[in-house]
Amino acid sequence: MRTILMLIKKEFLQVFRNSLLWKILILGPLAEFLIFPFTADYEIKHVHIAFVDHDRSTTTAAVISKFSSSQYFISHGLKQSKKEVLQDMKEDKIDFIVEFPYNFEKSLISQQPTKIGITANAINTVKAGLGSEYVQNVLADYFSDFNNNNPIANQQAQLLTTNVYWYNEQMNYKNLIVPGVLIILVTLIGAYVTALNLVREKEIGTIEQVNVTPIKKWQFLIGKMIPFWILGMAEFSVGLIIMYAVFGISIHGSLLLLLGLTALYLLVMLGLGFFISSIAENQLQAMFIVFFLFILFVMLGGIFTPVEGMPDWADYLNYFNPISFFVVAVKTIILKGSTIQSIQPQLIALAVMAVLLNSAALIFYRDKVK
C-alpha cells in the first residue's frame, strides 16, 4: 500500500510540475465544456420562407400573414413563379417554399380535398427537419382557428391533438448536448491522456528504471491509474456544477448513483488507455489508435444521433462500445431520474469491460517488460 501511495504522489507531482499538462487536463476540457453546447445549437431560430400563391384569395393572404408575424420566419413575400423561387433556393436565399394551388379557398370552404406544397432546402438536414415542423405547426394553428370560425367547416367532426414532451418539456437541445459533451471530456481524460502518459515514459526511458525496482507491475499500473481516476472524477463533478449553474440542468436521479457509474466508466477508459499504451511503441501510434477508437465510439454511441436509427451492424458493434452503455445510463439518471435497477444492464456491461481491459493491460505490460 505504501508503494502505491508513493507512486500516486509521484504521478501528481509530475502532472502539476508540468504547467502545460495540468492545463490540458483541467482547464482545456472545462473551456470546451462551456463553449461547445452554445455552438452545437440544434435550435433553428430563423427560417427564410417564400410563397407561390396561385389562388390569390383572402385565406392565402391570411396564412402568409401568419408566417410573417412568427418570430421564427423571415418572409420573402410572394414570388411570381415557382421557377423564380427555386432559383432563390438554389442560391441559398430561401429555406422553404409554400405553394398554394388554384381554388384553394373554395376547396377549403366546401370541404373538398386540397393540398399545400412545402418545398424544403435539405442541404442542411437538421434545418430542413425542424423547419418543416415549424411550417406545419403554423399551418395547423391557422386552420384550427379557421375551422372554429367557419360555420360550414364546423359541421364536420374535428380532432385536436396536444403534444406533451416528457423528460424534456421545452425540447431544449442543451438537455441532450451538455451531458453528451461531459461524457466526451471524461472519455478523453480516461483514455487519451493516460495512453500518452505511459507511452511517454517508454520513450524517455523512465519506465525502464521502474522495471528494475522491486515494484510489482500491478502496483505500477494502479499507481498510474488512480491519479487520473481522481482527476477524471473531479472534472466530472465540476462539470455537473457547471451543468446546473450555467445551463440550468438539474439531476433528477441519484447523484451518488451517477458518480458511482462515472467511477466505473473511468475504470473502463483507464484500462483502455493503458492497454493501448502497452501495445503502442510511441506517442504517435498511441494517439492514432485512441483517436480512431474515440471517433468510432462517439459516432456509434448515441451522443448526438439516436442509436435506434442506425443499421443492425451498428447495434452489434455497440456491444463493444463503452460509450453506448454510459450515454444511456447518464441521460436516464439526469433526465428521467432512473434508479440502479433501471441501469443494471449498463452497469454489468461496464463492469465486465473494466475487468477485461485492465486485465489485458496488465498481461500485455508484463509481456513487454519480460
FIGULUM-940949 format. One line per 5 residues: number of its first residue (from 1); their letters; for each residue x, y, z of N, C-alpha, C, CB. Coordinates in steps of 0.1 Angstrom, whole numbers. Glycine has a CB too. Layout:
NUM) A) X,Y,Z,X,Y,Z,X,Y,Z,X,Y,Z; ...
***
This chain:
1) MRTIL) 8,-12,0,0,0,0,9,13,0,-9,0,12; 19,12,8,28,24,9,35,26,-5,39,21,19; 38,15,-12,44,17,-25,34,24,-35,48,3,-31; 22,20,-35,12,26,-43,10,40,-40,-2,18,-42; 9,44,-27,8,58,-23,20,66,-28,6,59,-8
6) MLIKK) 32,61,-28,43,68,-33,42,70,-48,56,60,-29; 38,60,-55,36,62,-69,25,72,-73,32,48,-75; 15,72,-65,4,82,-67,9,96,-65,-8,79,-58; 17,98,-54,23,111,-51,32,115,-62,31,110,-38; 40,106,-67,50,109,-78,42,113,-91,58,96,-82
11) EFLQV) 31,106,-94,23,110,-106,17,124,-104,12,99,-108; 11,127,-93,5,140,-91,16,151,-92,-1,141,-77; 28,148,-87,39,158,-88,43,160,-102,51,154,-80; 43,149,-110,46,151,-124,36,159,-132,47,137,-131; 23,157,-128,13,164,-135,13,179,-133,-1,158,-131
16) FRNSL) 15,182,-120,14,196,-116,27,204,-118,9,198,-102; 38,197,-119,51,203,-123,51,207,-137,62,194,-119; 44,200,-145,43,203,-160,31,212,-162,41,190,-168; 33,225,-163,22,235,-163,13,233,-175,28,249,-164; 19,229,-187,11,226,-199,2,214,-197,20,224,-211
21) LWKIL) 7,204,-190,-1,191,-189,-13,194,-180,8,181,-182; -12,200,-169,-23,202,-160,-34,212,-166,-19,207,-146; -29,221,-174,-38,230,-181,-46,222,-192,-31,242,-188; -39,213,-199,-46,204,-208,-56,195,-201,-36,196,-216; -52,190,-190,-61,181,-182,-73,188,-176,-53,174,-172
26) ILGPL) -71,200,-171,-82,206,-163,-88,218,-170,-76,211,-150; -80,228,-174,-86,240,-180,-92,238,-194,-76,251,-180; -84,230,-202,-89,228,-216,-102,221,-217,-79,219,-223; -105,210,-210,-118,204,-211,-129,212,-205,-118,191,-203; -126,220,-194,-137,228,-189,-140,240,-198,-132,234,-175
31) AEFLI) -130,245,-205,-133,256,-215,-141,250,-227,-120,261,-221; -138,238,-231,-146,232,-242,-160,229,-237,-139,219,-246; -162,225,-225,-175,222,-219,-184,234,-219,-174,216,-205; -178,246,-216,-185,258,-215,-189,264,-229,-177,269,-208; -180,261,-239,-182,267,-252,-190,259,-261,-168,270,-259
36) FPFTA) -188,246,-262,-194,237,-272,-209,236,-272,-188,223,-270; -215,236,-260,-230,235,-260,-237,247,-267,-235,233,-246; -230,259,-266,-236,270,-272,-234,270,-288,-229,283,-267; -223,264,-292,-221,263,-307,-228,252,-314,-206,262,-309; -230,241,-307,-237,229,-312,-252,231,-310,-232,215,-306
41) DYEIK) -258,241,-316,-271,245,-314,-281,238,-324,-273,261,-315; -289,230,-319,-299,223,-327,-312,231,-329,-302,209,-321; -313,242,-322,-325,250,-324,-323,259,-337,-327,259,-311; -334,260,-344,-334,268,-356,-342,281,-353,-340,261,-368; -334,292,-352,-341,305,-348,-346,313,-359,-331,313,-340
46) HVHIA) -341,311,-371,-346,319,-383,-346,310,-395,-336,331,-386; -358,311,-402,-361,303,-414,-365,312,-425,-371,291,-411; -358,312,-436,-362,321,-447,-373,314,-455,-350,325,-456; -384,320,-458,-395,314,-464,-401,323,-475,-406,310,-454; -406,317,-486,-412,325,-497,-425,317,-501,-403,327,-509
51) FVDHD) -433,324,-508,-447,319,-511,-450,320,-526,-458,326,-503; -456,309,-531,-461,310,-545,-476,307,-544,-455,298,-554; -484,318,-547,-499,318,-545,-506,318,-558,-503,330,-536; -511,306,-562,-519,305,-574,-534,309,-572,-518,291,-580; -538,310,-559,-552,312,-556,-555,327,-554,-555,305,-543
56) RSTTT) -545,334,-548,-547,349,-546,-560,352,-538,-546,357,-559; -563,345,-528,-575,347,-520,-572,353,-507,-582,333,-518; -583,357,-500,-581,363,-486,-575,352,-477,-594,368,-481; -579,340,-479,-574,329,-470,-559,327,-471,-581,316,-473; -554,327,-484,-540,325,-486,-532,337,-481,-536,323,-500
61) AAVIS) -538,349,-482,-532,361,-477,-531,361,-462,-539,374,-482; -541,355,-455,-541,354,-441,-531,344,-436,-555,350,-436; -529,333,-444,-519,323,-440,-505,329,-441,-520,311,-449; -502,337,-452,-489,343,-454,-487,353,-443,-489,350,-468; -497,360,-439,-495,370,-428,-492,363,-415,-508,378,-426
66) KFSSS) -498,351,-413,-495,343,-401,-480,340,-400,-503,330,-401; -474,336,-411,-460,333,-412,-451,346,-409,-456,327,-425; -456,357,-415,-448,369,-413,-448,374,-399,-454,380,-422; -458,371,-391,-459,375,-377,-451,366,-368,-473,376,-373; -447,354,-373,-440,345,-365,-425,349,-363,-440,331,-371
71) QYFIS) -420,347,-351,-406,351,-348,-396,342,-354,-404,351,-333; -400,330,-359,-390,321,-365,-388,323,-380,-395,307,-362; -398,329,-386,-397,330,-401,-394,344,-406,-411,326,-407; -385,345,-416,-382,357,-423,-388,356,-437,-366,359,-424; -399,363,-438,-407,362,-451,-401,370,-462,-421,366,-448
76) HGLKQ) -400,363,-474,-395,369,-486,-407,373,-495,-385,361,-493; -419,371,-490,-431,375,-497,-435,366,-508,-429,389,-502; -444,371,-517,-449,363,-528,-439,364,-540,-462,369,-532; -437,353,-546,-429,352,-558,-438,350,-570,-419,341,-557; -434,355,-582,-443,354,-593,-444,340,-599,-437,363,-604
81) SKKEV) -434,332,-597,-434,318,-603,-426,309,-594,-429,318,-617; -429,296,-596,-421,286,-589,-407,286,-594,-427,272,-591; -405,288,-606,-391,289,-612,-383,299,-605,-392,291,-627; -389,311,-603,-381,322,-596,-377,318,-582,-390,335,-596; -386,313,-575,-383,310,-561,-373,298,-560,-396,307,-553
86) LQDMK) -374,289,-569,-364,277,-569,-350,282,-572,-368,267,-579; -349,293,-580,-336,298,-582,-330,305,-570,-337,309,-594; -339,311,-562,-335,317,-549,-331,306,-539,-347,325,-543; -338,295,-540,-334,284,-531,-321,278,-535,-345,273,-531; -318,277,-548,-305,272,-553,-294,281,-548,-306,272,-569
91) EDKID) -296,294,-547,-286,304,-542,-286,305,-527,-288,317,-549; -294,296,-520,-294,295,-506,-300,308,-499,-281,293,-500; -309,315,-507,-315,327,-501,-328,323,-494,-318,337,-512; -334,311,-498,-347,307,-493,-345,293,-487,-357,306,-504; -351,290,-476,-351,277,-470,-363,269,-473,-349,278,-455
96) FIVEF) -375,276,-474,-387,269,-476,-396,277,-486,-395,267,-462; -403,269,-494,-413,274,-503,-427,268,-499,-410,271,-518; -437,277,-497,-450,273,-495,-459,276,-507,-456,279,-482; -465,266,-514,-472,269,-526,-487,265,-524,-465,260,-538; -495,275,-527,-510,273,-526,-515,270,-540,-517,286,-520
101) PYNFE) -524,260,-542,-529,256,-555,-541,266,-559,-534,242,-555; -545,264,-572,-556,272,-576,-569,267,-569,-558,270,-592; -578,276,-567,-591,273,-560,-589,267,-546,-599,263,-568; -578,272,-539,-575,267,-526,-586,270,-516,-562,272,-521; -590,283,-516,-600,288,-506,-614,281,-509,-602,303,-507
106) KSLIS) -617,280,-521,-630,274,-525,-631,260,-520,-633,275,-540; -620,252,-522,-620,238,-518,-620,237,-503,-607,231,-524; -613,246,-497,-613,246,-482,-626,248,-476,-603,256,-477; -633,258,-481,-646,261,-475,-657,250,-478,-651,274,-481; -656,244,-490,-665,234,-494,-661,220,-489,-667,234,-509
111) QQPTK) -651,220,-481,-646,207,-475,-641,197,-486,-657,201,-467; -636,202,-497,-631,194,-508,-616,191,-505,-633,200,-522; -610,180,-509,-596,177,-507,-587,188,-514,-592,163,-513; -577,192,-507,-568,202,-512,-554,201,-505,-573,217,-510; -544,205,-512,-531,203,-507,-523,216,-507,-523,193,-515
116) IGITA) -514,218,-498,-504,229,-498,-490,223,-500,-504,237,-484; -483,228,-510,-470,222,-513,-459,229,-505,-466,224,-528; -451,221,-498,-440,226,-490,-427,221,-495,-442,223,-475; -418,229,-500,-405,225,-505,-394,230,-496,-403,231,-519; -386,221,-492,-375,225,-482,-361,223,-488,-376,216,-470
121) NAINT) -353,232,-485,-339,231,-489,-332,222,-479,-332,246,-489; -329,209,-484,-324,199,-475,-309,197,-475,-331,186,-478; -302,208,-479,-287,207,-478,-284,206,-463,-281,220,-485; -291,214,-455,-289,213,-440,-301,205,-436,-289,227,-433; -298,192,-433,-309,183,-430,-316,186,-416,-304,169,-429
126) VKAGL) -308,191,-407,-314,195,-394,-323,207,-395,-302,199,-384; -319,217,-403,-327,228,-405,-340,224,-413,-320,239,-413; -338,216,-423,-350,211,-431,-360,204,-422,-345,202,-442; -355,195,-413,-364,187,-405,-371,195,-395,-356,176,-398; -364,204,-387,-370,212,-377,-379,223,-384,-360,218,-368
131) GSEYV) -374,229,-395,-381,239,-402,-394,234,-407,-373,245,-413; -395,222,-412,-407,216,-416,-418,215,-405,-405,202,-422; -413,211,-393,-422,211,-382,-427,225,-379,-414,205,-370; -419,235,-380,-423,249,-377,-434,253,-387,-411,259,-378; -431,250,-400,-441,253,-410,-454,246,-408,-436,249,-424
136) QNVLA) -454,233,-405,-466,226,-402,-474,230,-390,-463,211,-401; -466,235,-380,-473,240,-368,-480,253,-370,-462,242,-357; -474,262,-378,-481,274,-382,-493,272,-390,-471,284,-390; -492,263,-399,-504,259,-408,-515,252,-399,-500,250,-419; -511,244,-390,-521,237,-381,-528,247,-372,-514,226,-373
141) DYFSD) -520,257,-367,-527,267,-358,-537,275,-366,-516,276,-352; -533,279,-378,-542,287,-386,-555,280,-390,-535,292,-399; -553,267,-395,-565,260,-399,-574,255,-388,-561,249,-408; -568,254,-376,-576,251,-364,-585,263,-361,-567,248,-352; -579,275,-362,-588,287,-360,-598,288,-371,-579,300,-359
146) FNNNN) -594,285,-383,-603,286,-395,-615,277,-393,-595,283,-408; -612,265,-389,-624,255,-387,-633,260,-376,-618,241,-384; -627,266,-365,-635,270,-354,-644,282,-358,-627,274,-342; -639,290,-367,-647,302,-371,-655,301,-383,-637,314,-373; -654,289,-390,-662,287,-402,-674,278,-399,-653,281,-413
151) PIANQ) -686,283,-401,-698,276,-398,-700,263,-406,-710,285,-399; -695,263,-418,-697,251,-427,-687,241,-422,-694,255,-442; -674,245,-420,-664,235,-415,-668,229,-402,-651,242,-414; -675,237,-394,-678,232,-380,-689,221,-381,-684,244,-372; -695,219,-392,-704,208,-393,-697,195,-393,-713,210,-406
156) QAQLL) -684,195,-396,-676,183,-396,-670,180,-383,-665,184,-407; -668,168,-379,-662,165,-366,-647,169,-367,-663,150,-363; -642,174,-356,-629,179,-355,-621,171,-345,-628,194,-352; -608,169,-348,-599,162,-339,-587,171,-336,-594,149,-345; -586,175,-323,-575,183,-319,-565,175,-311,-580,195,-310
161) TTNVY) -552,177,-314,-542,169,-307,-533,179,-299,-533,161,-317; -527,174,-288,-518,182,-280,-506,173,-277,-525,186,-266; -494,179,-280,-481,172,-278,-476,175,-264,-471,176,-288; -472,165,-257,-465,166,-244,-452,159,-244,-474,161,-232; -441,166,-241,-428,160,-242,-423,157,-228,-418,170,-250
166) WYNEQ) -423,144,-225,-419,140,-211,-403,141,-211,-424,126,-208; -398,144,-199,-384,144,-196,-377,156,-202,-378,131,-199; -383,163,-212,-377,174,-218,-388,183,-224,-367,170,-230; -395,189,-215,-408,195,-218,-406,207,-228,-415,201,-206; -395,214,-227,-393,225,-236,-386,221,-249,-385,236,-229
171) MNYKN) -383,208,-250,-375,203,-262,-362,211,-263,-383,205,-275; -355,213,-251,-343,221,-251,-331,212,-255,-340,227,-237; -324,215,-266,-313,207,-271,-302,206,-261,-308,213,-284; -300,216,-252,-289,215,-242,-291,204,-233,-288,229,-235; -303,200,-230,-306,188,-221,-299,175,-227,-320,186,-219
176) LIVPG) -297,175,-240,-291,163,-246,-277,165,-249,-299,160,-259; -273,178,-253,-259,181,-257,-250,181,-246,-259,194,-265; -254,188,-235,-245,191,-224,-240,178,-217,-252,200,-213; -249,168,-213,-244,156,-208,-235,148,-218,-256,147,-204; -238,149,-231,-230,143,-241,-216,148,-241,-237,144,-254
181) VLIIL) -215,162,-241,-202,168,-241,-194,164,-228,-203,183,-242; -201,163,-217,-194,159,-204,-189,145,-206,-204,160,-193; -196,136,-212,-192,122,-214,-179,122,-223,-203,114,-221; -179,130,-233,-167,131,-242,-155,135,-234,-170,141,-254; -156,145,-226,-145,150,-218,-139,140,-209,-148,163,-211
186) VTLIG) -148,133,-202,-144,122,-193,-137,111,-200,-156,117,-185; -142,108,-212,-136,98,-221,-122,102,-225,-144,95,-233; -120,114,-229,-107,119,-233,-97,118,-221,-107,133,-238; -101,122,-209,-92,122,-198,-88,107,-194,-98,129,-186; -98,99,-195,-96,85,-191,-87,77,-201,-109,78,-190
191) AYVTA) -90,78,-214,-83,70,-224,-71,77,-230,-92,66,-234; -73,89,-235,-63,96,-243,-51,100,-235,-69,108,-250; -54,107,-224,-42,112,-216,-34,101,-210,-48,122,-205; -41,91,-204,-34,80,-198,-26,72,-208,-44,71,-191; -31,70,-220,-23,63,-230,-10,70,-234,-32,61,-243
196) LNLVR) -12,83,-236,0,91,-239,10,92,-228,-4,105,-244; 5,93,-216,14,94,-204,23,82,-202,5,96,-191; 18,70,-204,26,58,-202,35,56,-213,17,46,-200; 31,59,-226,40,58,-237,51,68,-236,32,59,-250; 48,79,-231,59,89,-230,70,84,-220,53,103,-224
201) EKEIG) 66,77,-210,76,72,-201,84,61,-208,69,66,-188; 78,54,-217,86,45,-225,97,52,-233,77,36,-234; 93,63,-240,101,70,-249,113,76,-242,93,80,-256; 111,82,-230,122,89,-223,130,79,-214,116,100,-214; 125,67,-213,133,57,-206,130,55,-191,147,59,-208
206) TIEQV) 121,64,-185,119,63,-170,112,50,-166,111,74,-166; 104,44,-176,97,32,-172,107,20,-171,87,28,-183; 119,21,-177,129,10,-176,135,11,-162,140,11,-186; 136,23,-156,141,24,-143,131,18,-133,144,39,-140; 119,20,-135,108,14,-126,109,-1,-127,94,20,-130
211) NVTPI) 111,-6,-139,110,-21,-141,121,-28,-133,111,-24,-155; 133,-21,-130,143,-28,-123,142,-27,-108,157,-23,-128; 132,-20,-103,129,-18,-89,120,-30,-84,123,-5,-86; 119,-32,-71,110,-42,-66,95,-40,-68,113,-44,-51; 92,-28,-74,78,-25,-76,71,-35,-85,76,-11,-82
216) KKWQF) 60,-41,-81,53,-51,-89,45,-44,-101,43,-59,-81; 43,-51,-111,37,-45,-123,23,-40,-120,36,-55,-135; 15,-47,-112,1,-43,-109,2,-31,-100,-7,-54,-102; 12,-30,-91,13,-18,-83,16,-5,-91,24,-20,-72; 25,-8,-101,28,4,-110,16,9,-118,39,-1,-120
221) LIGKM) 8,-1,-123,-4,3,-131,-14,10,-122,-10,-9,-138; -16,5,-110,-26,11,-101,-21,25,-97,-28,2,-88; -8,26,-94,-2,39,-91,-4,49,-102,12,38,-87; -3,44,-114,-5,53,-126,-20,56,-128,0,47,-138; -29,47,-125,-43,48,-128,-50,57,-118,-49,35,-128
226) IPFWI) -48,56,-105,-55,63,-95,-55,78,-97,-50,60,-81; -43,85,-100,-43,99,-101,-52,104,-112,-29,104,-104; -52,97,-124,-61,101,-135,-75,98,-132,-56,94,-148; -78,87,-124,-91,84,-120,-97,96,-111,-92,71,-112; -88,101,-102,-92,112,-93,-95,124,-101,-81,114,-82
231) LGMAE) -86,127,-111,-87,139,-119,-100,138,-128,-75,141,-128; -103,126,-133,-115,124,-141,-127,126,-132,-115,111,-147; -127,121,-120,-139,123,-112,-141,138,-108,-138,114,-99; -129,144,-105,-130,159,-101,-135,167,-113,-116,164,-97; -131,163,-125,-135,170,-137,-150,168,-139,-127,165,-150
236) FSVGL) -155,156,-138,-169,153,-139,-177,160,-129,-171,138,-138; -173,161,-117,-180,168,-106,-181,183,-109,-173,166,-92; -170,189,-113,-171,203,-117,-180,205,-128,-156,208,-120; -180,196,-138,-189,196,-150,-203,196,-146,-186,185,-159; -207,188,-136,-221,187,-131,-225,201,-125,-222,176,-120
241) IIMYA) -215,207,-117,-218,220,-111,-221,231,-122,-207,225,-102; -212,230,-133,-214,240,-144,-227,237,-151,-202,239,-154; -230,224,-153,-242,220,-160,-255,226,-153,-243,205,-160; -254,227,-140,-266,232,-132,-265,248,-132,-266,227,-118; -253,253,-129,-252,268,-127,-253,275,-140,-239,271,-121
246) VFGIS) -247,270,-151,-247,277,-164,-258,274,-173,-234,275,-171; -261,260,-174,-271,256,-183,-285,253,-177,-266,244,-191; -286,253,-164,-298,251,-157,-304,237,-158,-308,260,-163; -295,227,-159,-299,213,-160,-297,207,-146,-291,205,-171; -307,202,-140,-306,196,-127,-307,181,-128,-317,201,-117
251) IHGSL) -301,174,-119,-301,159,-119,-314,154,-112,-288,153,-112; -322,147,-120,-335,142,-114,-333,128,-106,-345,140,-125; -322,122,-109,-319,109,-102,-309,111,-90,-314,99,-112; -303,100,-86,-294,100,-75,-280,105,-79,-293,86,-69; -275,115,-72,-262,120,-75,-251,109,-72,-259,132,-67
256) LLLLG) -253,102,-61,-244,91,-58,-243,80,-68,-247,85,-44; -255,77,-74,-255,67,-84,-248,72,-97,-270,63,-88; -250,84,-100,-243,90,-112,-228,90,-110,-249,104,-114; -224,94,-98,-209,94,-95,-203,80,-95,-206,101,-82; -211,70,-89,-206,56,-90,-205,51,-104,-216,48,-81
261) LTALY) -215,54,-112,-215,50,-126,-203,56,-133,-228,54,-133; -200,69,-131,-189,75,-137,-175,69,-132,-189,90,-134; -175,66,-119,-163,60,-114,-160,46,-121,-164,57,-99; -170,39,-124,-169,26,-131,-165,28,-145,-182,18,-130; -171,38,-152,-168,41,-166,-153,46,-167,-177,52,-171
266) LLVML) -149,53,-158,-135,58,-158,-125,46,-157,-132,68,-147; -128,36,-150,-120,24,-149,-119,17,-163,-125,14,-138; -130,17,-170,-130,12,-183,-121,20,-192,-145,12,-189; -122,33,-192,-114,42,-201,-99,41,-197,-119,56,-200; -97,41,-184,-83,40,-179,-77,26,-184,-82,41,-164
271) GLGFF) -84,16,-183,-80,3,-187,-77,3,-202,-90,-8,-184; -86,9,-210,-84,10,-224,-71,18,-227,-96,17,-231; -69,29,-220,-57,38,-222,-45,30,-219,-58,50,-214; -44,23,-209,-32,15,-205,-30,4,-215,-33,10,-191; -41,-2,-219,-39,-13,-229,-33,-8,-242,-53,-20,-232
276) ISSIA) -38,3,-246,-33,9,-259,-18,13,-257,-41,22,-263; -15,18,-245,-1,22,-242,8,10,-242,0,30,-229; 3,-2,-238,10,-14,-238,14,-20,-251,3,-25,-230; 5,-17,-261,8,-23,-275,14,-12,-284,-5,-28,-281; 13,1,-280,19,11,-289,34,13,-285,12,25,-287
281) ENQLQ) 42,16,-296,56,18,-294,60,32,-291,64,13,-306; 52,42,-295,55,56,-293,41,64,-292,63,62,-305; 43,77,-288,31,85,-286,23,87,-299,35,99,-281; 29,87,-310,22,89,-323,13,77,-326,32,91,-335; 18,65,-324,10,53,-325,-2,53,-315,18,40,-323
286) AMFIV) 1,56,-303,-10,57,-293,-20,67,-296,-4,60,-279; -16,79,-301,-25,89,-304,-35,85,-316,-18,102,-308; -29,79,-326,-38,75,-337,-47,64,-333,-29,70,-349; -43,54,-325,-52,43,-320,-64,49,-312,-44,33,-312; -60,58,-302,-71,64,-294,-80,72,-302,-64,73,-283
291) FFLFI) -74,80,-312,-83,89,-320,-93,81,-328,-74,98,-329; -88,70,-334,-96,61,-342,-108,55,-334,-88,50,-349; -104,50,-322,-115,44,-314,-124,54,-308,-108,36,-302; -119,66,-305,-127,77,-299,-138,81,-309,-118,89,-295; -134,84,-322,-143,88,-332,-154,77,-334,-136,91,-345
296) LFVML) -149,64,-335,-158,53,-337,-168,52,-325,-151,40,-338; -163,53,-313,-172,52,-301,-182,63,-301,-164,52,-288; -178,76,-304,-187,87,-303,-198,86,-314,-179,100,-304; -194,83,-326,-203,82,-337,-214,71,-335,-196,80,-350; -210,60,-329,-219,49,-327,-226,50,-313,-212,36,-328
301) GGIFT) -221,58,-304,-226,57,-290,-239,64,-287,-216,64,-282; -244,72,-297,-257,78,-295,-257,91,-287,-266,69,-287; -245,98,-287,-244,110,-280,-251,121,-288,-229,114,-279; -250,122,-301,-256,132,-309,-267,127,-318,-245,139,-317; -267,114,-322,-277,109,-330,-283,96,-324,-271,105,-344
306) PVEGM) -296,94,-325,-302,82,-318,-297,69,-324,-317,83,-320; -294,60,-315,-289,47,-319,-300,39,-327,-285,38,-306; -313,42,-323,-324,35,-330,-324,36,-345,-337,39,-324; -319,47,-350,-319,50,-364,-307,44,-371,-319,64,-367; -298,37,-364,-286,31,-371,-289,17,-376,-274,31,-360
311) PDWAD) -281,13,-386,-283,-1,-391,-280,-12,-381,-274,-3,-404; -284,-24,-384,-282,-35,-375,-268,-38,-371,-288,-48,-381; -259,-36,-381,-245,-39,-378,-239,-29,-368,-236,-38,-391; -244,-17,-367,-240,-7,-357,-245,-12,-343,-245,7,-361; -257,-18,-342,-261,-23,-330,-252,-33,-324,-275,-29,-331
316) YLNYF) -247,-42,-333,-238,-53,-328,-225,-47,-324,-236,-63,-339; -220,-37,-331,-207,-30,-327,-208,-24,-313,-203,-20,-338; -220,-19,-310,-222,-11,-298,-221,-20,-286,-235,-4,-298; -222,-33,-288,-220,-42,-276,-205,-41,-271,-223,-57,-280; -196,-36,-280,-182,-35,-276,-179,-20,-274,-173,-41,-286
321) NPISF) -189,-12,-273,-187,3,-272,-191,8,-258,-195,10,-283; -181,11,-249,-185,15,-236,-193,28,-235,-172,17,-228; -190,37,-245,-198,50,-245,-213,47,-247,-193,59,-256; -217,37,-255,-231,35,-258,-238,31,-245,-233,24,-268; -232,24,-236,-238,20,-223,-238,32,-213,-230,8,-217
326) FVVAV) -227,40,-213,-226,51,-204,-236,62,-208,-212,56,-204; -238,65,-221,-247,75,-225,-261,72,-221,-246,76,-241; -265,60,-223,-279,56,-219,-281,58,-204,-282,42,-223; -272,53,-196,-273,54,-182,-272,69,-177,-262,46,-175; -263,77,-182,-262,90,-177,-274,99,-180,-249,97,-183
331) KTIIL) -279,97,-193,-291,105,-197,-303,101,-189,-293,104,-212; -305,88,-186,-317,84,-179,-316,88,-165,-319,69,-180; -304,88,-159,-303,93,-145,-306,108,-144,-289,90,-139; -300,116,-153,-301,130,-152,-315,135,-156,-291,137,-161; -320,130,-167,-333,135,-172,-345,127,-167,-333,134,-187
336) KGSTI) -344,114,-165,-356,106,-161,-356,103,-146,-356,94,-169; -344,104,-139,-344,100,-125,-344,85,-123,-355,106,-118; -337,78,-132,-337,63,-132,-330,58,-119,-331,57,-144; -334,47,-115,-327,40,-103,-317,30,-108,-338,34,-94; -310,24,-98,-300,14,-101,-306,2,-108,-293,10,-88
341) QSIQP) -318,-1,-105,-325,-13,-112,-326,-10,-127,-338,-16,-106; -329,3,-130,-332,6,-144,-319,6,-153,-338,20,-145; -307,9,-147,-295,9,-154,-286,-3,-151,-287,22,-151; -292,-14,-146,-284,-26,-142,-277,-32,-154,-294,-36,-136; -284,-33,-166,-276,-39,-177,-264,-31,-181,-286,-40,-189
346) QLIAL) -265,-17,-180,-254,-9,-184,-242,-10,-173,-258,6,-185; -246,-11,-161,-236,-13,-150,-229,-26,-152,-243,-13,-136; -236,-37,-155,-230,-50,-157,-220,-50,-169,-240,-61,-158; -225,-44,-180,-216,-43,-192,-203,-36,-189,-224,-37,-203; -205,-24,-182,-193,-16,-179,-183,-23,-170,-197,-2,-174
351) AVMAV) -189,-30,-160,-181,-38,-150,-173,-49,-158,-189,-44,-139; -179,-56,-167,-172,-66,-174,-161,-60,-183,-182,-74,-183; -164,-49,-189,-154,-42,-197,-142,-38,-189,-160,-30,-205; -145,-32,-177,-134,-28,-168,-125,-39,-164,-140,-21,-156; -130,-50,-161,-122,-62,-157,-114,-67,-169,-131,-73,-152
356) LLNSA) -120,-68,-181,-113,-74,-192,-102,-65,-197,-123,-76,-203; -105,-52,-198,-95,-42,-203,-83,-41,-194,-101,-29,-206; -86,-39,-181,-75,-38,-171,-67,-51,-170,-80,-34,-158; -73,-62,-171,-66,-75,-171,-57,-76,-183,-76,-87,-170; -62,-72,-195,-55,-73,-207,-43,-63,-207,-64,-69,-219
361) ALIFY) -45,-51,-201,-34,-41,-200,-23,-47,-191,-39,-28,-194; -26,-53,-180,-16,-59,-171,-9,-70,-178,-23,-64,-158; -16,-79,-185,-9,-90,-192,0,-86,-203,-20,-100,-198; -4,-76,-211,4,-71,-222,16,-63,-216,-4,-63,-231; 14,-56,-205,25,-49,-199,36,-58,-194,20,-40,-188
366) RDKVK) 31,-69,-188,41,-79,-183,49,-85,-194,33,-90,-175; 42,-88,-205,49,-94,-217,59,-85,-223,39,-98,-228; 56,-72,-223,65,-62,-229,78,-61,-221,58,-49,-230; 77,-62,-207,89,-59,-199,96,-72,-195,84,-51,-187; 92,-83,-200,99,-95,-196,113,-96,-203,91,-108,-201
***
